[in-house]
Amino acid sequence: MKHSAAFIFALAGATAAHAQSSVSIYGIVDAAIVGERGGAAGNVTKVTSGAASASRIGFRGTEDLGNGLSAFFTLETGSKIDTGDIDSAGTIFNRQAFVGLKGMFGSVALGRQYTPWHNTLARIGDPFGTGYAGTAKNLFPDFGANIRTSNTLTYAAPASRGFDFELAYSAGEQSDSSTGRQFGGAVGYARGPLTVRLAYNNKNTDTAATATAAAVNRGLGRNTLLAANYDLGWAKLYGAYGIDKGDNSTPLGNANNPYSGVRPTPSTDGRSALLGFSAPLAGGTLMFSAMHKDDRTAFNQDANSWGVGYLYALSRRTGLYAAYAHIDNRNGAGYTVANNTEPGSGHTGWNLGIRHTF
């Protein structure tokens, strides 16, 4: 018994001696002058934080556990550069907070994380990466729990012959296990100049009964997104097509009647389409996209949008940018020109800013 115990402790000590760990600090500091026109708020000009990419500071680390297994974590909080405040009151690591294991089987993580649907839009389909005035947020429902979820378990499979997939499940943590839950996934292919990805998101926004309130029952919200890009060398082409059906499938960025007319109604049956490109130009990157929203409900609140932007690299980490976008709303639609961190207040918007990463 003593010899067995000694062997176990020796083995544990050897494993610890060979384990390697690393922790790094990273972040983005982004500030811009933002203009908004055409809404009930009138002509708005302000200094804002995170127009291109949300300002943040994060900590991430890995530890080699041996035999091809490693542990990893990320803790990330958002900040407002214009005021110095945290970007979500009452939180610390409101953007991401997760821990997991990675091996030959893939990776598993637990905590607050991005949805596969958002990752598909931001990384594959949108030349603006869901930032700047030209963001896909202007017409695609990239808000709220469509972006990230708490209480989430994710699995990402290792890539094989260009294919990969990921799954996500977010527990509603209410008395009924289906109430408030959200799940989704994505499957992708990347080989040579082509990247294509299909994502799905299923959201239950019911609320279970409590001692002081009755249960609230709603229908499911479902989002399906096909996104692709193709690198020509001298330019990169982008495309995305979304099908959004059900309650709360398409939350509006600004639901506060931004045009003081007919209050906009979030679509429960819509299609969103995007075509765009990015191209190197004069030491920087030119970005462009055009989008269409087809609302198939009785309200028929369609919209068209286009945006253009330019990021000029002063160095590998620092860049200056300018962007402009316009939306043509139909039949009382309430879509507004957003940026990475704000929903916007009008049908026209522009940004002039600086972004530094570390």
C-alpha positions in Angstrom: 0.0 0.0 0.0 2.8 2.4 0.9 4.6 1.6 -2.3 1.4 2.2 -4.3 0.9 5.5 -2.6 4.5 6.5 -3.2 4.1 5.6 -6.9 1.0 7.7 -7.3 2.5 10.7 -5.7 5.6 10.4 -7.8 3.5 10.1 -10.9 1.6 13.2 -9.9 4.8 15.1 -9.3 6.2 14.1 -12.6 3.0 15.3 -14.4 3.1 18.6 -12.6 6.8 19.0 -13.4 6.1 18.6 -17.1 2.9 20.7 -17.2 3.3 24.1 -18.8 0.9 27.0 -18.3 0.6 30.5 -19.7 -1.6 33.5 -19.1 -1.8 36.6 -21.3 -3.6 39.9 -21.1 -5.2 41.2 -24.3 -7.6 43.9 -25.3 -8.9 46.5 -27.7 -9.1 50.3 -27.2 -11.5 51.9 -29.7 -13.0 55.4 -29.8 -14.7 57.3 -32.5 -16.7 60.4 -33.4 -20.1 59.1 -34.4 -22.8 60.9 -36.3 -26.5 59.8 -36.6 -29.1 61.4 -38.8 -32.8 60.9 -39.7 -34.3 59.7 -36.4 -36.6 61.3 -33.9 -33.6 62.3 -31.9 -32.5 64.6 -34.7 -28.9 65.1 -35.7 -26.7 63.5 -33.1 -22.9 63.8 -33.0 -21.0 62.3 -30.1 -17.8 60.6 -29.0 -18.4 56.9 -28.5 -16.5 53.8 -27.5 -16.2 50.7 -29.7 -17.7 51.7 -33.0 -15.4 49.3 -35.0 -14.7 46.8 -32.2 -16.0 46.8 -28.7 -13.4 48.1 -26.3 -12.3 45.4 -23.8 -9.7 43.9 -21.6 -9.3 40.2 -21.2 -7.3 37.4 -19.6 -6.8 34.0 -21.3 -4.6 31.1 -20.4 -3.8 27.5 -21.1 -2.2 24.7 -19.1 -0.7 21.6 -20.7 -2.0 18.6 -18.8 0.0 16.0 -20.7 -1.0 13.3 -23.2 -2.4 15.9 -25.6 -4.8 17.3 -23.1 -4.9 21.0 -22.0 -7.1 23.3 -19.9 -8.0 26.8 -21.1 -9.9 29.8 -19.9 -11.0 33.3 -20.9 -12.3 36.2 -18.8 -13.2 39.3 -20.7 -14.9 42.5 -19.7 -16.1 45.4 -21.8 -15.3 49.1 -21.1 -16.4 52.5 -22.4 -13.5 54.5 -23.5 -15.5 57.7 -23.7 -16.4 57.7 -20.0 -14.2 55.1 -18.4 -17.2 53.1 -17.2 -17.7 49.4 -17.5 -20.0 48.8 -20.4 -22.7 46.8 -18.5 -23.5 47.9 -15.0 -23.5 45.2 -12.3 -21.1 42.9 -14.2 -17.5 42.1 -14.2 -16.7 39.7 -17.1 -19.8 40.4 -19.1 -18.4 39.6 -22.5 -16.9 36.2 -22.0 -16.2 34.0 -19.0 -15.5 30.3 -19.6 -13.2 27.4 -18.7 -12.7 24.2 -20.6 -10.6 21.2 -21.8 -9.1 20.6 -25.2 -7.7 17.4 -26.7 -7.7 15.2 -29.7 -11.5 14.9 -29.2 -11.9 18.6 -29.7 -12.8 21.2 -27.0 -15.5 21.5 -24.4 -16.2 24.8 -22.5 -18.5 26.0 -19.8 -19.6 29.6 -19.1 -20.7 32.7 -20.9 -19.9 32.4 -24.6 -20.6 33.5 -28.2 -23.3 31.6 -30.1 -22.4 29.7 -33.2 -24.9 31.8 -35.1 -23.1 35.1 -34.2 -19.6 33.6 -34.9 -20.8 32.6 -38.4 -22.1 36.1 -39.2 -19.2 38.0 -37.6 -16.3 35.8 -38.9 -17.6 34.5 -42.2 -20.5 36.5 -43.7 -19.9 40.2 -42.8 -17.0 42.1 -44.3 -17.3 44.6 -41.4 -17.1 41.9 -38.8 -20.3 43.2 -37.3 -18.6 46.5 -36.6 -18.5 50.1 -38.0 -21.5 51.9 -39.4 -21.7 49.2 -42.1 -22.3 46.4 -39.7 -24.6 43.5 -40.6 -26.5 44.4 -37.3 -28.3 47.1 -39.4 -30.6 44.5 -40.8 -29.5 41.1 -39.4 -30.8 40.3 -35.8 -27.3 40.3 -34.1 -28.5 41.5 -30.7 -29.1 40.2 -27.2 -29.0 36.4 -26.8 -28.4 35.9 -30.5 -24.8 37.1 -29.8 -23.8 35.4 -26.5 -25.4 33.4 -23.8 -24.7 32.6 -20.1 -24.9 29.1 -18.5 -23.6 27.6 -21.8 -22.0 24.3 -22.6 -20.1 24.2 -26.0 -18.4 21.6 -28.0 -16.1 22.2 -31.0 -14.9 19.3 -33.1 -11.4 19.3 -34.6 -11.2 20.1 -38.2 -11.0 17.2 -40.6 -10.4 17.5 -44.4 -11.7 21.1 -44.2 -14.8 20.3 -42.2 -15.6 21.2 -38.6 -18.7 21.7 -36.4 -19.7 23.1 -33.1 -22.6 22.8 -30.7 -23.9 25.0 -27.9 -26.5 24.5 -25.2 -27.6 27.2 -22.8 -29.6 26.2 -19.8 -32.6 28.4 -18.8 -32.1 27.3 -15.2 -35.8 27.6 -14.3 -38.2 25.0 -12.8 -39.1 23.7 -16.3 -35.9 22.6 -18.0 -37.1 23.8 -21.4 -38.1 27.3 -20.2 -35.5 29.9 -21.2 -33.1 27.5 -22.8 -31.3 28.1 -26.0 -29.3 25.8 -28.3 -27.6 25.8 -31.6 -24.8 24.7 -33.7 -22.8 25.2 -36.9 -21.0 23.2 -39.5 -18.4 24.6 -41.8 -16.0 23.9 -44.6 -12.7 25.8 -45.3 -10.3 24.8 -48.0 -8.2 27.1 -50.1 -9.9 30.4 -50.9 -13.4 29.2 -49.9 -15.0 29.3 -46.5 -18.7 28.4 -46.0 -20.7 27.8 -42.8 -24.3 26.9 -41.9 -25.5 27.9 -38.4 -28.7 27.4 -36.5 -30.1 29.0 -33.3 -33.2 28.0 -31.3 -34.3 30.2 -28.5 -37.1 29.7 -25.9 -38.0 33.0 -24.1 -40.7 31.6 -21.9 -40.7 32.5 -18.2 -41.7 30.0 -15.5 -44.2 30.8 -12.8 -43.0 32.2 -9.5 -44.7 32.9 -6.2 -45.6 36.4 -7.3 -45.9 36.1 -11.1 -47.7 33.8 -13.6 -45.8 31.9 -16.2 -45.3 33.6 -19.6 -45.5 31.3 -22.6 -44.1 32.4 -26.0 -43.3 30.6 -29.2 -39.8 29.5 -30.1 -37.5 31.9 -32.0 -35.4 30.2 -34.7 -32.5 31.6 -36.8 -30.8 29.8 -39.7 -27.8 31.4 -41.4 -25.7 30.4 -44.4 -22.6 32.5 -44.8 -19.6 32.3 -47.1 -16.5 34.2 -48.3 -14.1 33.6 -51.1 -10.6 35.1 -51.3 -9.6 36.2 -54.8 -6.3 37.6 -53.6 -6.9 41.1 -54.8 -10.3 41.1 -53.0 -12.4 39.0 -50.7 -16.1 38.4 -51.5 -18.7 37.9 -48.8 -22.3 36.6 -48.7 -24.9 35.8 -46.1 -28.5 34.6 -46.1 -30.6 34.3 -43.0 -34.1 32.9 -42.2 -35.6 34.1 -39.0 -38.9 32.8 -37.7 -40.8 32.9 -34.4 -41.2 35.1 -31.4 -38.1 37.1 -30.5 -36.1 35.7 -33.4 -35.3 39.2 -34.7 -34.9 41.6 -31.8 -34.6 45.2 -33.0 -31.5 47.1 -32.1 -33.5 50.2 -31.2 -37.0 49.3 -30.2 -37.9 52.7 -28.8 -39.8 54.0 -31.8 -36.7 55.8 -33.3 -38.7 57.5 -36.0 -41.8 58.6 -34.0 -44.2 57.2 -36.5 -45.7 53.7 -36.5 -44.0 51.8 -33.8 -41.8 49.2 -35.5 -42.7 45.6 -34.9 -40.0 42.9 -34.7 -40.5 40.5 -37.6 -41.5 36.9 -36.7 -41.0 35.7 -40.3 -38.2 37.3 -42.3 -35.3 36.8 -44.6 -32.0 38.8 -44.6 -29.5 38.8 -47.4 -26.0 40.4 -47.7 -23.4 40.8 -50.4 -20.1 42.5 -49.9 -16.4 42.6 -50.3 -13.2 43.8 -48.7 -10.0 44.8 -50.6 -6.6 46.2 -49.8 -6.3 49.8 -50.8 -3.5 52.3 -50.3 -2.1 50.7 -47.2 -5.5 49.9 -45.7 -8.7 47.9 -46.2 -11.8 49.0 -48.1 -15.1 47.4 -47.0 -18.5 47.4 -48.6 -21.8 45.6 -48.2 -25.4 45.9 -49.4 -28.3 44.2 -47.5 -32.0 43.5 -47.9 -34.6 42.6 -45.3 -37.7 40.8 -46.5 -40.4 40.9 -43.8 -43.0 38.3 -44.7 -45.5 39.2 -42.0 -48.6 41.2 -42.6 -46.7 44.4 -41.6 -44.4 44.0 -44.7 -41.7 46.1 -43.0 -38.9 45.6 -45.5 -35.7 47.5 -45.6 -32.6 48.0 -47.8 -29.2 49.1 -46.5 -25.7 49.8 -47.8 -22.4 50.7 -46.1 -18.8 51.5 -46.9 -15.8 51.8 -44.7 -12.0 52.1 -44.8 -9.4 51.1 -42.2 -6.0 52.5 -42.6 -3.2 50.7 -40.7 -0.7 52.9 -38.9 1.0 49.8 -37.6 0.2 46.1 -37.0 -1.9 47.1 -33.9 -3.2 50.6 -34.6 -5.5 51.9 -37.3 -7.6 54.8 -38.3 -11.1 54.2 -39.8 -14.0 55.9 -41.4 -17.4 54.4 -42.2 -20.8 55.4 -43.6 -24.1 53.6 -43.9 -27.7 54.3 -44.9 -31.0 52.4 -44.5 -34.2 52.8 -46.5 -37.0 51.6 -44.3 -40.4 50.6 -45.7 -43.9 50.6 -44.2 -42.8 51.8 -40.8 -39.8 49.6 -40.4 -37.6 50.7 -37.6 -34.1 49.6 -38.5 -31.3 52.0 -37.5 -27.6 52.4 -38.5 -25.7 50.8 -35.7 -22.1 50.1 -34.9 -20.4 47.4 -32.9 -21.6 48.6 -29.5 -24.6 50.9 -30.2 -28.0 50.3 -31.9 -28.1 53.8 -33.4 -30.9 56.3 -33.6 -31.4 57.1 -37.3 -31.4 55.8 -40.9 -28.0 57.3 -41.7 -24.7 57.1 -39.7 -21.0 57.7 -39.9 -17.9 57.0 -37.8 -14.4 58.5 -37.7 -12.2 56.6 -35.2 -9.0 55.0 -34.0 -8.5 51.4 -32.8 -5.6 49.9 -31.0 -5.2 46.2 -30.1 -2.8 44.7 -27.5 
